[in-house]
Amino acid sequence: MDLQQNDFDHLLLYEHARKTAEAGYAKNPLDADNLTRWGGALLELSQFQTLPEAKKMIEDAVSKLEEALVVNPKKHGTLWSLGKAHTSQAFLIPDCDEAKVYFDKGAEYFQQAVDEVRSLFG
């Protein structure tokens, strides 16, 4: 499959997921799974944006994911997605010291996600 076609397919998939989650939020704003899907879709869509748009989209993703954690603070998938979002933010920051703050936040969320999974199966 052509890489460009594959990118376009992913763009359509995540845009559909974003719109579906946005509609779901209107029906039930306290659905942590839906908020996590919405944040994840925004995070994936950020890859197809210009730098300023990507930064804004990642900030929106973080907002949705943090909102999901208010509803369910132990949701490991949300914690993991927040780790990805903060890591993505870090890669967009040219200043190493500033980027490190986001890498550290990402690492904290990844660790929290791992700890939650371990508590489920431990």
C-alpha positions, 0 to 999 in steps of 0.5 A: 500500500502506498504510504501516502494512501496509508497516511490519508486512511489514518487521518480519516480514521482518527478524524472519524474517531474525534468526531464520534467522541465529540458527539459522545461527549455531548451525550455523556461528558462523564464517560472516561472511556470516550474522553480517552478516545477523544484525547487519543484521536487528537494526539494521533491527528496532531501528527498531520498538522503544522507545528503550531496546530500540532502543539494546540492539538496536543494541548487539547488532547492533554485537556481531554485526558486530564478530564478523563482522569478526573472521572476515573483517576486509575484508568491505565489507558488514560495514564498511558495516553497522557504519557504519550501526549507529554512526550509528544509535546517534548519532541516539539520543544527545541529548548532541552531544559524545557523539553525535559520537563515534558519528558519527565511528566511523560515518564511519570504518567507511563510509570503510573500506568504500569503501576495501575496495571500491576495492581490489577494483576498483582 
